[in-house]
Amino acid sequence: MTTALEDLNARIDAAQAAFEKGRAADPHTRASWLEAAAAGLETDADSLVEIAHEETHLGDARLRGELKRTVFQLRLFAAEIRQGEHLDATIDHADPDWGMGPRPDLRRLNVPIGVVGVFGASNFPFAFSVMGGDSASALAAGCAVVHKAHDGHLNLAVRTAETVIAALDAAGAPSGLFSLVTGRPAAEALVDHPAVKAIGFTGSTAGGRALFDRAAARPEPIPFFGELGGINAVFVTEGAWAARREEILCGYASSFTMGMGQFCTKPGLLFVPRGQTDLVRRVLSGALADFAATQLLSSRLHDGYRQSVARLQSNAGVEVLVEGDFAETPAPTVLHTTAAAVRSDPSILRQEMFGPASLVVEYGDESELPALAELLEGQLTTTVQAEPGDDVSDLAARLTDISGRVLWNGWPTGVTVSYAQHHGGPYPATTSATTSVGTAAIRRFLRPVAYQSFPEARLPEPLQDANGWNVPQRVDGVWRRPVIAEGLPGSEAQR
Amino acid sequence: MTTALEDLNARIDAAQAAFEKGRAADPHTRASWLEAAAAGLETDADSLVEIAHEETHLGDARLRGELKRTVFQLRLFAAEIRQGEHLDATIDHADPDWGMGPRPDLRRLNVPIGVVGVFGASNFPFAFSVMGGDSASALAAGCAVVHKAHDGHLNLAVRTAETVIAALDAAGAPSGLFSLVTGRPAAEALVDHPAVKAIGFTGSTAGGRALFDRAAARPEPIPFFGELGGINAVFVTEGAWAARREEILCGYASSFTMGMGQFCTKPGLLFVPRGQTDLVRRVLSGALADFAATQLLSSRLHDGYRQSVARLQSNAGVEVLVEGDFAETPAPTVLHTTAAAVRSDPSILRQEMFGPASLVVEYGDESELPALAELLEGQLTTTVQAEPGDDVSDLAARLTDISGRVLWNGWPTGVTVSYAQHHGGPYPATTSATTSVGTAAIRRFLRPVAYQSFPEARLPEPLQDANGWNVPQRVDGVWRRPVIAEGLPGSEAQR
């Protein structure tokens, strides 16, 4: 099932028309479209989860949790655009005494960029796929979306798109605001099409970079918001190791095998003090002994997983610590190496294994950690396991340099959707400094436009002094925010 | 005078060291560095303006005005970072009842990206050059800057850099925070260097695109914030034409010749109703009769100007309306064509003439204007000249699509530095959706980092509940802003 190029072009044309028709919608109307999509997904949850399970081998609880997250995300984004936070409405009144010379009346607003192409990920069939974070944030921004389905869950993608399109239509959204295409030719043509103004992507570094290059090489280059994964290194201080090594190892085992290790936030590296290799092996073996393995997402990913473990294992100084297997439902593998080995070949630290495997690195002295961190490429997350008295300021500074989220005594798997979330990091974690998770993701699909000396009635509502939409406005440098009603959406609890 | 590659590398290394040393500085300390640079430029104004005049042929009043703007900009940015607006500090407290499942404590902050390469522009030797908007915003963000001097005003660039470096040193900024390099090999190596994390550029479309491609092709691609110029079309409605055609033509003549037409915001296209060609010629000829031409910025630009006018003139349907010349101090040229001609060859609308020339396009009916606007490429600005009763909503929507600033009954030359300014536009106006003018320019050189479950004392100050820096914080979705003292900086008047 591959979308013909003429069908792709027709969908992009329809998306452009829907974008133009819908972009003047007020925030409440637009929010109602997101909420309709959310309600549609909830209504069809049973059948969607069943198809998802068949195609991805992910369990019922995981899939229902992921769908819940996807629905929540749509509602949180709806609430965010109702507040008008994303508009960044800024008003500078004319000022004859402005320090550099008289200032005209100047007002700036974020407007949606147009049609967005969104590529679904294999590993989150709901949350990073058809109506996942990229699509939700693009629609929240006021854009139209053409979604490229991931081959790994094609039936689910088609079925989810039907649900979403029916819900959007019933809610009165312009026809064509969201559509789905399949197959590689359509994918490439989507990136090339002049009406497409940005791409959202979650996937492999190789595939993402190829599409990034394609987007940058267009006559009119467009932003490519790619989330290409990462290694997610965890650093255990000597103090933390002494105080709670078994707890840390159990947490690690649980985190790197979660979802069969098929998370972009899987901890792929654990730095621990040297000298207790046997203990590490024993504790990890115990923690993994009862692990209930399931199939990986696809046989292609299974092959890639086996090859990546074999490749890392072939490096000098890398050994097997806990022996897993590569059966249809693979038992987890833990590899082991030393700081000396990675210093002589830092590429050891840069090899992602997409599946239930991870690498333990023994260091000699805690003071080595900042320099070891500098050997890493850009990361989605890094983690410090430390005790209250530990001085890890140098290490924390290095981790801020190389990652988008730094955790303290936690585990990187599990990415909450909230206002402060940042899911991104220096290349190759992502191809931009933006986030693909959380309300800040909406900003990716907006661009600012300034209006100079416009009469009040000609200005977009959010820029009028009358502020009919009741949005936050920065007026002559000072923010004025409307009072928000009790009980912000997003939390089930009464605030 | 060309910087050797080893010297370039040394300056980048010093910049990286200065960045690391300086990035923890509190906003007041960093603001004092910007203010020291501003004061240094003011102190050296007489000698700097003299050198600038020799190298650029721009007049004393213009250069002093530009220097005033440059100094103002540094102080406005200092005030902006004192407020902490740019940090976007966002705090989500742990919430066991968060709608998608328990939320950990998560806090996000914008941090500086590192060393920034800034390319100076030929046409603004102060405001878009050594310590112009790109450098000021990068330093305000907390980055270090390596500036590539423009060959057109090399002595001025070197002298300005000396002033700035002396001022920064005296103010206690880390040594190496700002430096200057010259020559094309250093320019290319600057874009390639792994420690350089972004480029700010103002210049030609061809030169900018080549460097954009270079930045995108790096092993680690970096953002290229390029301002490549534009045509800045002006649309006159039939009503405005009937009411005040002479005033409009005089304003146009004044705007397109300002600074010898060497502004990226020069109005290069004027759409007017057809049928009064003789009147247009007569009024423009009169308005331009007393024009006091001066030399262009350089002989290379002079050659390019002459060629671009000749090229546009060679198009079918394009004629000379007001004959200028290409003397050392060239008299302005106005070309003329029709809507029919540009519809049959839209490339006529896409040829920038960098100098005192512009193109008048006669249309048949006002209803043609939105479709004519769609023939344009991305613009920094577009302008509507209209009367209160005119229905220009379709046109205004198209202009929002294609430009970064839309003006009402004004002229695009003159770009104020303020909170609401947006100086940028769809490609080829700029290579990103950001602005190179105004306080929003600071955001280009920041990236977000989230901290999960960090103990209060380990968090950066702006993310602590105690809020020692007294910056705006979005807490659990609601912004809390410190009260700002009376008299915001930026305006000389008491508010």
Interface residues (C-beta under 8 A of the other chain):
Chain A: E20 G65 K68 R69 F72 Q73 R75 L76 T90 I91 D92 D95 P96 D97 W98 G99 M100 G101 R103 P104 L106 R107 R108 V111 I113 G114 F212 D213 A216 A217 E220 P221 P223 G378 P388 A396 A397 T400 D401 S403 G404 R405 V406 L407 W408 N409 G410 T416 V417 S418 Y419 A420 Q421 H422 G424 P426 Y427 P428 T431 S432 A433 T435 A440 L446 R447 P448 V449 A450 Y451 Q452 S453 F454 P455 R458 P472 R474 D476 G477 V478 W479 R481 I484 L488 G490 S491 E492 A493 R495
Chain B: E20 G65 K68 R69 F72 Q73 R75 L76 T90 I91 D92 D95 P96 D97 W98 G99 M100 G101 R103 P104 L106 R107 R108 V111 I113 G114 F212 D213 A216 A217 E220 P221 P223 G378 P388 A396 A397 T400 D401 S403 G404 R405 V406 L407 W408 N409 G410 T416 V417 S418 Y419 A420 Q421 H422 G424 P426 Y427 P428 T431 S432 A433 T435 A440 L446 R447 P448 V449 A450 Y451 Q452 S453 F454 P455 R458 P472 R474 D476 G477 V478 W479 R481 I484 L488 G490 S491 E492 A493 R495
